[in-house]
Amino acid sequence: MARYASVDRAVCVACGTCAAVCPKGAAAVPDGRWAVIDTARCVGCGLCARACPAGCVALAERGAAV
């Protein structure tokens, strides 16, 4: 099953690291409060989850409850 990234908003520090490493441009910090992931663009590579200094990005299975 395909994966996608999701962000725990309570932990996110809006540093933008996820957006900087995302090869598909799926991660962004549009309002400066927390990161958001465009799940339509996310390919589930996990680069953002590995790079996140706050540990707030996780991979979830598409179709699974987050």
N, C-alpha and C positions, 0 to 999 in steps of 0.2 A: 504494500500500500504506500502511496506517496505521502511525503511529509511536507510540513510548512512550519515557519517560525511563528511563535507567539510571544508577546511581551507581558510580563507581570508589571503593571503600571505602578503598583505600590512600592516596587523596588527600583524601578528605572530612575536614573539620575539625568536623563536627557543629554548625555555626553556626545552622542552622534557617532560613536565608534561603529555601531552596526551599519549605519548608512554609509560610512566610509569604506567598509569592506565588502558590502553586498555587490556581487558582480551583475546582478539584474536590476539594481535600483529599486528593490522592493521595500527597503527600510528607509524611514525618514523620521525626523523630529519636527513636524510642521508647526506646532504651537509652542515649542520650547518647554513643554511640561513632561512629555514622555514619548518614547518611540512608538511608531505604528508600522505595521507590516502590511503591505498590499499582497494579500494571499493569492491573488490572481497572477502576480508576477513572481512570487517566491517559488523557487525550485527545490527548497528543502536541503540545500547543500550544507548548512550548519556553520558556515563561516562566521555569521553574526553571533551565534550562540557561543562559539569558542572565543571570540574576540571581546565579548561584553565584559567590562571590568566589574560591573555590579552583579553579574550572574542572573540577570532578569530575563534573558531570552532563552526559550526552550523550543525544542522541536516537538510537534504533535502530528499524529496521523490524520490525514484528511478524512473527514467523516466522523471522527471521534470527538466526544465532548471535551472541551478544554476547561 
